[in-house]
Amino acid sequence: MKILVIIPCYNEQESIERVVANLKEHAPFADYLIVNDCSRDNTEKILRANGMNYINNPINLGIGGGVQAGYLYAKQNGYDIAVQMDGDGQHDPRYLAKVCQPVIDGEFDMAIGSRFIEKEGFQSSFMRRLGINIISLLIKILTGKKVYDVTSGYRACNRQLIEFFADNYADDYPEPEAIMSCVLNGYRVGEVPVVMEERQGGVSSIRSLKSAYYMIKVCLALVVDRISTKRKAGK
């Protein structure tokens, strides 16, 4: 199968070389595409100097727009599986084959690399875990599907979801909203245990007080999405 690793990238000059080197070493069977989302540091210079496979967004689209650009590329180039992987070094490519396997076997349409199944490696801060648990509970209430690591950006999708996400992908809170969108549209979502690392450079876009703000906004967005889906189904 043709596998593409989508790496959304914004200001990752400290980690992107290491991320690509590790990916080539531990997952040589996969192609990769870095989506540079108008980084303001030296990220693009590093990508160009090292001959990496990348595209530049014309404007900053955020994580959702960056990932969707990757799915559009995967669709246009006939990939069977697309894997999302962060550019900050948190996602270990040694688990990439494991994340892909349930999709290859036809067990899941989306397989999520979850740090909370075996609870090994970096588990994030207490406040982040609390927010993740609340969002996980809300998704369970809204869809009936229990997913533990709802904010994990380490996930593999089959060709059907590649085509779906190329046209339909959330802008603001893509990880939780993508899960709910998949479940509500009849796609099969499951989790695979992985070990994650702390980010190897740069600064997270969700930190300190922003964690609480993020949790409130994503919960509201999920509720609105669910109401909107019900209304569309009723028409």
C-alpha positions as CSV (number, residue, x, y, z in Angstrom):
1,M,0.0,0.0,0.0
2,K,1.1,3.6,-0.7
3,I,1.5,5.3,2.7
4,L,1.9,9.1,3.1
5,V,3.0,10.7,6.4
6,I,1.5,14.2,6.7
7,I,3.6,16.5,8.9
8,P,2.0,19.9,9.7
9,C,4.7,22.3,10.6
10,Y,4.8,25.7,12.1
11,N,8.0,27.1,13.6
12,E,9.7,23.7,14.1
13,Q,13.3,24.7,13.2
14,E,14.5,22.9,16.4
15,S,13.0,19.6,15.7
16,I,12.0,19.1,12.0
17,E,15.4,17.7,10.8
18,R,15.4,15.1,13.6
19,V,11.7,14.2,12.9
20,V,12.4,13.5,9.2
21,A,15.7,11.6,10.0
22,N,13.9,9.3,12.5
23,L,11.0,8.8,10.1
24,K,13.4,7.7,7.3
25,E,15.2,5.4,9.6
26,H,12.3,3.7,11.3
27,A,9.6,3.9,8.6
28,P,11.4,3.8,5.2
29,F,8.3,2.2,3.6
30,A,6.4,5.5,3.9
31,D,6.6,8.7,1.9
32,Y,6.2,12.0,3.7
33,L,5.0,15.5,3.1
34,I,5.7,18.5,5.3
35,V,3.1,21.2,5.2
36,N,4.8,24.4,6.2
37,D,2.2,26.7,7.5
38,C,4.0,30.1,7.0
39,S,6.6,29.5,9.7
40,R,8.2,32.6,10.9
41,D,11.5,31.1,12.0
42,N,14.1,29.2,9.8
43,T,11.9,26.2,9.2
44,E,11.6,26.8,5.5
45,K,15.3,27.4,5.0
46,I,16.0,24.1,6.7
47,L,13.5,22.2,4.6
48,R,14.9,23.7,1.4
49,A,18.5,23.2,2.4
50,N,18.0,19.6,3.2
51,G,15.9,18.8,0.1
52,M,12.9,17.7,2.1
53,N,9.5,17.0,0.5
54,Y,7.4,20.0,1.5
55,I,4.8,22.5,0.4
56,N,4.1,26.0,1.7
57,N,0.6,27.2,2.5
58,P,0.1,30.6,0.9
59,I,-1.3,32.0,4.2
60,N,-1.3,30.6,7.8
61,L,-4.2,28.2,7.9
62,G,-3.7,26.7,11.3
63,I,-3.3,23.0,12.2
64,G,-6.6,22.1,10.5
65,G,-5.9,23.8,7.2
66,G,-2.3,22.4,7.2
67,V,-3.5,18.8,7.7
68,Q,-6.3,19.2,5.2
69,A,-3.7,20.3,2.6
70,G,-1.9,17.1,3.3
71,Y,-5.1,15.0,2.8
72,L,-5.7,16.8,-0.5
73,Y,-2.2,15.9,-1.6
74,A,-2.7,12.3,-0.6
75,K,-6.0,12.2,-2.5
76,Q,-4.5,13.7,-5.7
77,N,-1.5,11.4,-5.6
78,G,-3.4,8.1,-5.0
79,Y,-2.3,7.2,-1.5
80,D,-4.0,4.3,0.2
81,I,-3.2,5.4,3.8
82,A,-2.4,8.8,5.2
83,V,-0.8,9.2,8.6
84,Q,-0.7,12.4,10.6
85,M,2.4,13.0,12.6
86,D,3.4,16.2,14.5
87,G,6.5,18.1,13.5
88,D,7.7,18.6,17.1
89,G,9.1,15.1,17.7
90,Q,6.4,13.8,20.1
91,H,5.3,11.0,17.7
92,D,7.7,8.1,17.5
93,P,7.9,6.7,13.9
94,R,8.8,3.3,15.3
95,Y,5.1,2.9,16.1
96,L,4.0,4.0,12.6
97,A,3.6,0.5,11.3
98,K,1.6,-0.4,14.4
99,V,-0.8,2.5,13.9
100,C,-1.3,1.6,10.3
101,Q,-1.9,-2.1,10.7
102,P,-5.5,-2.0,11.8
103,V,-6.3,0.2,8.8
104,I,-4.4,-2.1,6.5
105,D,-6.3,-5.1,7.9
106,G,-9.6,-3.3,7.4
107,E,-10.4,-3.2,11.2
108,F,-10.6,0.6,11.4
109,D,-11.0,3.4,9.0
110,M,-9.1,5.6,11.4
111,A,-6.5,4.3,13.9
112,I,-5.4,6.7,16.6
113,G,-2.1,6.4,18.4
114,S,-3.0,6.6,22.0
115,R,-0.7,7.3,25.0
116,F,-3.5,6.5,27.5
117,I,-4.1,2.8,26.9
118,E,-0.9,1.4,28.3
119,K,0.0,4.7,30.0
120,E,3.7,4.6,29.1
121,G,6.0,7.5,28.2
122,F,5.0,11.2,28.3
123,Q,1.5,11.6,29.6
124,S,1.1,15.4,29.3
125,S,0.4,17.7,32.2
126,F,-2.4,17.2,34.8
127,M,-4.5,20.0,33.4
128,R,-4.1,18.8,29.9
129,R,-5.1,15.3,30.9
130,L,-8.1,16.7,32.7
131,G,-9.2,18.6,29.6
132,I,-8.7,15.5,27.5
133,N,-10.8,13.4,29.8
134,I,-13.6,15.9,29.7
135,I,-13.6,16.1,25.9
136,S,-13.5,12.3,25.7
137,L,-16.5,12.1,28.0
138,L,-18.4,14.6,25.9
139,I,-17.7,12.8,22.6
140,K,-18.9,9.6,24.3
141,I,-22.2,11.4,25.3
142,L,-22.6,12.9,21.8
143,T,-21.7,9.9,19.7
144,G,-21.7,6.8,21.9
145,K,-18.1,6.1,21.0
146,K,-15.4,6.1,23.7
147,V,-12.0,7.4,22.6
148,Y,-9.4,8.0,25.3
149,D,-6.7,10.1,23.5
150,V,-9.0,12.5,21.7
151,T,-6.4,15.1,21.0
152,S,-3.7,12.8,19.7
153,G,-2.5,14.0,16.3
154,Y,-0.9,10.6,15.6
155,R,-3.5,8.8,13.4
156,A,-3.8,6.7,10.3
157,C,-6.7,6.9,7.8
158,N,-7.7,4.8,4.9
159,R,-8.5,5.9,1.3
160,Q,-12.2,6.6,2.1
161,L,-11.3,9.0,4.9
162,I,-8.5,10.6,2.8
163,E,-11.2,11.5,0.3
164,F,-13.6,12.6,3.0
165,F,-11.0,14.8,4.9
166,A,-9.7,16.3,1.7
167,D,-13.1,18.0,1.4
168,N,-14.3,18.1,5.1
169,Y,-11.9,18.9,7.9
170,A,-12.3,21.1,11.0
171,D,-10.3,24.3,11.2
172,D,-10.0,25.1,14.9
173,Y,-10.1,21.9,16.8
174,P,-9.3,19.2,14.2
175,E,-8.4,16.2,16.4
176,P,-11.6,15.9,18.5
177,E,-13.9,17.2,15.8
178,A,-12.4,14.8,13.2
179,I,-13.2,11.9,15.5
180,M,-16.8,13.0,16.0
181,S,-17.2,13.6,12.3
182,C,-15.9,10.1,11.5
183,V,-18.2,8.4,14.0
184,L,-21.3,10.4,12.9
185,N,-20.6,9.6,9.3
186,G,-20.4,5.8,9.9
187,Y,-16.6,5.4,9.9
188,R,-14.9,3.0,12.3
189,V,-12.5,4.6,14.8
190,G,-10.2,2.8,17.2
191,E,-7.0,3.3,19.2
192,V,-3.6,1.7,19.2
193,P,-1.2,2.0,22.2
194,V,1.9,4.1,21.5
195,V,4.6,5.8,23.6
196,M,5.0,9.5,23.0
197,E,7.8,11.8,23.9
198,E,7.9,15.4,25.1
199,R,8.1,17.9,22.3
200,Q,11.8,18.4,21.2
201,G,11.6,22.1,20.5
202,G,9.4,25.0,19.9
203,V,6.3,26.0,21.9
204,S,2.9,24.3,22.1
205,S,0.0,26.4,20.8
206,I,-2.0,25.2,23.8
207,R,-0.4,26.1,27.1
208,S,-1.1,27.6,30.6
209,L,-4.4,29.3,30.7
210,K,-5.0,28.5,27.0
211,S,-5.6,24.9,28.0
212,A,-8.8,25.8,29.9
213,Y,-9.9,28.2,27.1
214,Y,-9.2,25.5,24.5
215,M,-11.3,22.9,26.5
216,I,-14.3,25.2,26.8
217,K,-14.2,26.2,23.1
218,V,-13.7,22.7,21.8
219,C,-16.6,21.4,23.9
220,L,-18.9,24.1,22.6
221,A,-17.7,23.4,19.0
222,L,-18.5,19.6,19.5
223,V,-22.0,20.4,20.8
224,V,-22.7,22.8,17.9
225,D,-21.3,20.2,15.4
226,R,-23.6,17.5,16.8
227,I,-26.7,19.8,16.6
228,S,-25.8,20.7,13.1
229,T,-25.5,17.1,12.1
230,K,-28.9,16.3,13.6
231,R,-30.5,19.1,11.6
232,K,-28.9,18.0,8.4
233,A,-30.1,14.4,9.0
234,G,-33.6,15.7,9.6
235,K,-33.9,17.5,6.3
